[in-house]
């Protein structure tokens, strides 16, 4: 028999909380190892073991999209394998926390239903 006990809690974060959440997330997770995967689903994508330190998270709520939505969200990692992943016009932000309440990941879905999964190691 498999253990069906949840290992995390998820929350669909309301848009009015995004700016504060991402500021606090950067404060608490800066320089920690992270995987950022475009086109990935947090729950169903196997995350590779290679990580890079989180360098920046920027959320611009005033960026205009192609439809009625607005916003631009950027995740940046540091080091020789550092990269920047941009979500143009995010519409949904899922936050995943361990059972102690620590953020272990975020999934962002944009206006075209593209996904970015961010997992902290």
Secondary structure, 3 states (H helix, E strand, C coil): CCCCCCCEEEEECCHHHHHHHHHHHHHHHCCCEEEEEECCCCCCCCCCCCCEEEEEEEEEEEEECCCCCEEEEEEEECCCCCCEEEEECEEEEEEEEECCCCEEEEEEEECCCCEEEEEEC
